[in-house]
Amino acid sequence: MRDYGKVSPQFWIGETGKRLRKAGTEAQVVALYLMTCSHSNMIGLYYLPVMYIAHETGLGMEGALKGLQRASEAGFCQYDETTEMVWVTNPVA
């Protein structure tokens, strides 16, 4: 597990960041979590059950699902419910 995660100011002011803002607070929290959580890696493809997101962000299952769906709609990530794999396709470098 890594010791830190780097987050660019573009997270808040870049094109994807603006789409995440429009998608709502849950989408922003989930996106930030996906970039910095202990489960993530350099390639942005990793196993992550939704219950991990719910517990570690405090959003609960409903909020985690909503945030993940909206972050996906904003073009930030993709999630496969069958395999519970997330792919951060646009990490707001």
Residue pairs with C-beta under 8 A, 6 or more apart in sequence:
1 38
2 38
5 35
5 36
5 37
5 40
7 32
7 35
7 36
8 14
8 92
8 93
10 16
10 17
10 92
10 93
11 17
11 20
11 31
11 32
11 35
11 92
12 21
14 92
16 74
16 75
16 76
16 90
16 92
17 92
19 74
19 75
19 76
20 27
20 28
20 31
20 71
20 74
20 76
20 92
21 28
22 74
23 70
23 71
23 73
23 74
24 66
24 67
24 70
26 59
26 63
26 64
26 66
26 67
26 70
27 66
27 67
27 70
27 71
27 74
27 76
28 67
29 57
29 59
29 67
30 53
30 57
30 59
30 64
30 67
30 68
30 70
30 71
31 67
31 71
31 74
31 76
31 77
31 92
33 53
33 56
33 57
34 40
34 48
34 71
34 76
34 77
34 86
34 88
35 88
35 91
35 92
37 48
37 52
37 56
39 46
39 47
39 48
39 52
40 46
40 88
44 77
44 87
44 88
44 89
44 91
45 85
45 86
45 87
45 88
46 85
46 86
47 83
47 84
47 85
48 84
48 85
48 86
49 84
50 61
50 64
50 65
50 68
50 84
51 61
51 64
53 59
53 64
53 67
53 68
54 60
54 61
54 63
54 64
57 63
57 64
57 67
59 66
59 67
68 77
68 79
68 86
71 77
72 78
72 79
75 89
75 90
76 88
76 89
76 90
76 91
76 92
77 86
77 87
77 88
77 89
77 90
78 86
78 87
78 89
79 85
79 86
79 87
80 86
